[in-house]
Amino acid sequence: MKIIYTTLAITLLAASAAQAAVSPQEAAELGKTLTPWGAEIAGNKDGSIPAYTGGLPTSTRPAGFQPDSGHWTNPFADEKPLYVITAKNVDQYADKLSESTKALIKRFPDTYKVPVYPSHRTANYPDWINQNSVANATRCKTIDDGLAVEGCFGGVPFPIPKNGNEVVWNAQLHYKGESNITKGEGWYVDSKGSRVLTGGINNRGDAQYYNKDLDVEKFSSVGTYLTQLNIYTAPSRNVGEGNLQRFYVNPVATPNPTWAYSPGQRRVRRSPDAEYDFPVSTSGGAMLYDEIYGFSGKQDRYDFKYLGKKEMIIPYNNYDWMQTSPDDLLKPNHPKPDAIRWELHRVHVVEATLKPGMRHVQPKRRLYYDEDILAAGMTDAWDASGKLAKGIYMPSWQMYDKQIPHTSSIWMFDLATGVYYHTSITGGARGGIFPQPKMQPPQFFTPESLARQSQR
């Protein structure tokens, strides 16, 4: 992959300076000291975070990898942890751990640990995405107090973010492929260690924001950056149910709608509660709608303060995690620690504080997003009494043959109840992620289509 786009950057800067989100001088660093998506090319001082050299090439073929199987074999399978963080040495690494991670280690001192491996900057984006990321630096901007964006298309919207809203938009519009089919499961584990399958889901997601048949002007007339159609295959009481979601770059002008299909009623209805702190039914009530991918949906209830970048130990390159079956992964109290790979990376830190007059069960949240895979990382959340309430983790891995840095399998721990929830498990033969060569036509993502797809 080429990471030098100096000539392209200069051309784009001249064309779009009138709507510059950053100065031309800053944007000119994309392809020089910064990657096209804004990460620092250089490593850190002691080398524990390496320099970016292009990520995993598309020719990567570790032993056992089967193309188009829905799974990606670990290219670092022979590596051993550099060190393991436990209750005995957690204070030594406290400044590089999230509050939730420290809380889990201290709550389960005999079983929970954090194995830290060598850091690998594996992200590799298609050239078309990189070109659009560079262009977005000077053409993309937030409007409506950060609640919407305009002038963005086909790449990271804010490669050099200046505020918290921009960092969150980077995560929400992050590239995960143009179109994917995901077959996975959601599992709820109670405080006694009992496991419950809460949902088997077949998901078809199309990212119109990355539709190569469009350009920035054509996309602005569409406005939908993602559509998802979910059909439930388990448990038996939910078989045949489904929902349809649309997400807009301007949810102020066009609120993000959700429709649900009930086979018992044979009807499709709007779901007005499918947002903010309303519990996701297929999580057993453990996860909130705006906790999906760390933060999801409209940003109007919080003030998002950008705290800059920090070196943090986060879940990263979690190939084994994605291959592990639910029976092996879901242990009492927490997932199997040896299945989770942690690495040291630079992350963007955003603190979300509830606005005066707004309501939410979590008045304060802290979001940590990786500088290379901008939807990867973790979050902390505090309740109304100021107690740490929940930790959410978004492990990442590179789909090396497809040039897709991906995050979709999320797990969260509720510190108040002791339950945890894991969504989109694809381990073993139970599921997988299947990038598609082209998007579905618009009529596929309609309430009428939802009813037809659910009845198949």
N, C-alpha and C positions, 0 to 999 in steps of 0.2 A: 504494500500500500504506500502511495506517496503522501507525505505529510507536509510538503512545501507548496503553498498556494500564493506566493507573494505577488506574482503578476495578476492572478485572478483577483486577489484582495484589493490591489490598487485600482483595478478597473471598476470593481463594484463600489468601492468607496467614492469614486468620482461620480458614479451614476446615482447614488442614493444619499449623499451627504445632507440633503435638505431635511431628511427625516431621521437623522443619525440618533441611534440609541446610545452610542458611545462615540467618542471623538475619532476622527480618522487616524490619529496617531496611535490610539489604543488598538483599534481594529487592525491596523497594519501589523501588529504582533502575531496575529493568527497565521500560522505557518512558519513563524520565526521562532519566538520563544514560547509560543502557545500552540497547541494542536488546533485544528479547525473548529473544534467544539469548545475550546477555551481552557483545556487542562494545561498545566505547566509541563513542558517537554522535559525539563531537567528533573533529575531525581533529587532527593533530599540530601542534606549535608553528609550524613554518615552512610549513605547508600542503601539504607534499609528499605527505602522506596526507590525503585530504579528509574532511570530515564525512560521516556516513551520512545520506542524504536519501531513502531508499526503494528503492534499487537500480534495475535495469532494469525498466521497466513491461512488463506483458504485451502492450501495444500496440506494442512495439518491432518494427520491420519494416525492417531494412536492405535495400538493393538486392540482389536475387538470392536472398533467403530464400524457401524453399518449405516451408510448414508440413507436418509429418508426413513429411518426407523422410529423417529420421534424422540430419540435419546442420543446424547453426546458423551462418548467415553472420555474419562479423565486423562488429559495429556500429562498430568503431573502425578500419576499414580505411585511412582516410586519415591516421591519426596516424603520426608519425615518432618514433624514439627520442629521449629527452631527452639521453642519453649512452650510450656503449658501453664496457663494461669489458673490457679486454684485458690481456695480460701486462705492458704498459707502465704501466698505471695501477691494477692490481689492489690494490696496497697501500693506495691511497687509500680504497677501499671495503671493506677487509678485515673490518671489524667488522659489516658488514651482509650478508656472504656466508657460506654454509655452508662447512665445511672441504672437502667434496667439490667444491664449485663452484670454490674457489680452487685445489684440486689439479688439476682438469681444465684450467683456464686456464694453469697453469704447465706442465702436461705437454704440452699442444698449443698453444704460444704463437702459432703461425702460422695456426691454423685455428679455435680455440675462442674464443668471445667471448660476452658477455652484454649484449644490447641492452635497455636499461631505458626503458620507456615511462611516460607519465603514469599515475598510479594511479587506478583506478576501482573503487568499492565497489559491485559489480553485484548482490550477493546479494539475492534477493527470495523470501521464503517465503510460502506461503498463510497466511491468518489463523488457520486451525485449528491449524497447526503452531506459530505464535507463541503462541497461547493455551495450548497444552500445554507449551511451553517455560517460560512464566511459572509455570504450575502445578507443573512438575517441580522448580523451584527449592526448594520447601519440602516436596515429597512424595517425591522421589527420593533414595535413599541407596545407598551401597555396603555390601556385607556380605562376609563371608568374607575379611577383609583386603584388600578392594578387588577381589577376583576375580569378584564377581557384583554385580548391582544388583537393587533391588526398589522398587516404588512408582513406576516410570518408565513413561511411555507417550506416544507421539504427538508428541514434540518433543525438543529438545536436553535430555539428562538433567540436565546440570549447567551451567546458563548462567553460574554464578559458581563455577568450579572452585576447589577448595582443595588438591588434591593431584594427583600425576601420574596415578594410576589414573582419576580422574574425567576428566581431559583425554583420555586414551586411549579411555574409554568414549564421550565426546562424538564422537570420530572414528568409532568403530565403529558407533554408532547414528545417524550423521548422515543427514539426509533426502536421498535421491536419487530421490524419487518412490516411489509405492506399489508399482508394478509396471513392469518394463521388459523388453524384448527387446533384447539387444545382439548384433550380428553383427560380429565383429572377427577380427583375426589377431595372432599373436605371432611376433616375428622375433628371431633371435639373430645378432649380428654379431661375428665373431671378431677377434682382434688384428691380422689382416692385411686386414681389411675385407670378408671374404667374408660374404655374407648367406645365412641359412638360414631358411626358413619352418618354424617349429616347431609351429604350431597354428592352424587355422582353427576358430573356436568360435562356436556359436549358444548364447547364454545366455538363460534365462528366470529372472529373479529377482523374488521377491515379498517385500516387507518387511511382515511381519505386525505389527511394531511401529507401523506407520502405517496399519493397517486401520481405516477409519472406522466399520466395523460393530462395533468393540470399544470398550471403555473401559478405564480402568486396572485395574479389578477383573477384567473378562473376559480382558484380556490376561495378567494374572498367572497365570491357569489354563492359558494356552497356552504362554507362556514362550519360544517360538521367535521370534526377532526378524528372521530372514532365512532364506529357503530359496532355493537356486540349483540349477538343472538345466542342465548343460552337455553339448552334443552336438558332437563334433569332425567338421569337414568337410574338414580338410586337416592335414598332408600325406596322401598316398594311404595310407600304412601305418597311419594313425590314423583313417581315415574309419569312422564307425560306433561309435567308442568314446564313452563318456560318463561323467559322474559326477554325483552328487547330494550336496549339502551342506546341513546344517542348523546354525544358530548360535543358541545359547540365551543369555538374559540371566543364567542361573545355570549356567555350564559346570562348576561344582563338583558340583552335584547331578545334572546331566544333561550329560555330556561332548558336545562338538560332533562328530557323526558324519559320515563321508564314505563313500559307496558308489561303486564303479567297475564299469562294464560293459565286458566284453571280447567283441567279436563272434566272435573265434576260438573261445572257449570257450562263448559264448552263455550266460554266467553273470554275475550281479551279486554282487559280494563287498564286504565291508567293507574299508576302507583305513585300517588303524590308524596308518600312518606319515604320513598327510597332515596334519601339524602341525609346529610348532616349526621346527627347522633342517633338516628333511628337504627335499631339493631338489624343486622342481616339475618334473615330467617334461616338460611342454610348454614349458618355458623353456630346454630343453637343459641343465638342471641349474644354470643361472645364478642363479635366484631361489629363495629359501627360502619355505616356506609362510607363516611368520609375518612375512615382508616385504611381503606383498600389502597395498596401500594404506598403506604405511609401517610399519604393525604390524597383525597380524591374529591372532585366536585367543586362547587362554587366556593370562593375564598372570602366571602363577604362578612363572615362572623368573627374573623380574627384580624389583628394587626400582625403582619409578618415582618420581623426584624432580621436583617441579614447580619450575622455575627462574623462573617469572613470564613476563611478556610482553616482547617485544623487537621493534624495527623491523628487518625483514629484507627482502632482495630475493629474491622467490620467483617461480616460474612462475605466471602469472595471466592470466585472460581469453584463453586459448589457442585461439581459434576457428580461426586459420589452421593451427595444429598439427593440429587434428582434421580439417582438409580436405586436408592434404598426403598424397600417395600414398606408399607405402613406397619406390618407386623414387626419389623425390625427397627423401624425409626421411632415409633410412638411409645416411649417408655413412660412409666409413672412419673409424674411431676414435671417432666420436660422431655424434649426430643433427645435422642441418643447423641451425646456430645461428640463421640468419635466420628459421626457422620457429617459434622459441620466443619468446614474449613474456614479459618479466620486469617486475615492478612492485614498488614498495616498499609493504609492508603490515606491520601488527602481527601477530605470531604468538605463540602459546603455546609455550614451550620446555620439553621434558621430557627428563631424562636417565635412561636405563635402565641399571642396573648389575646384572650377574648375581649372584644370591643365593649365599651360601656353600653348597657342596654340590651346586649345580645345574650342568648341563652345557649349553653352547651354543657354537657356533663364533664367536659375536660376544659377548664379555663386556661390551661397552659400546656403547650406541647413543644417539644424540641425535635427538629428534623435534621437528619444527617444524610446528605446525598453525595455519593462518590463523584470525583471530578471527571472520571472517564466514562463511567456508565451512570448517567445522571438520574436514574430511577432506583439505583441500588443503594443499600445502606440500612438505616434503622431509625426508629423514633422512640422518644419517651413521652409519657403523658401523665399529668397530675390531676387529681380530682379537686372538687370545690373546697375541701378542707386543707389543701396544700400537700397532700400525701402523694407520693409516687404511685400511680395507679396501673400503668400498663406499659409494656414494651413490645414493639413490633419490629420484625426483622425481614428484610427483603434481600435474600441471597441472590447472587448473580452468577452467570456463566456465559461464555462466548460460544455461540453457534458458529464454530470456526469455518465450516464449509459454506455457510450462508452469509457471512459478514453481519451477523446480528448479535449485538450485546443484549442479553435477555435477563429480565426478572419477571417472574410470575408466581413462583411458589413462595407464599408468605406464611410465616407463623408468628403468633402473638401469645403473650403470657399476661394474664390478669392477676396482678399482685394482690388485689383485694379478695378474690375468691379462690385463687389457687388453681384455676382451670387454664388450659391452653387450647388453642385452635390452630389447625394447620390447613391452609387452603391450597388447592391445585396440586395435590400430591400426584405425581406421575410415575412413581417408582415401580420397579418390576414390570410386569406385563399389563398393569392396570390402566395405562394411558400413555400420553406423550404429547409433544408439540410438533405440529406438522406445518411448516411454512408453505403457503400456496403460491403458485406461479402468477395468478391474477386475482383481482378482486371480484366479488359478486356484483351484479347489476343493482342499482338502487332499490328496485322493487323487491329484492330479497329481504331487505331490512325494513319491513313494514309490519304493522299489526296484523294484517291479513296473512302475510307470509309466516308470522310467528304461529298463528293458529294452525296453518298447514304443516309446518315443520314439527310442531309438537305432537301432532296426531299420527306421524309416520311411525 
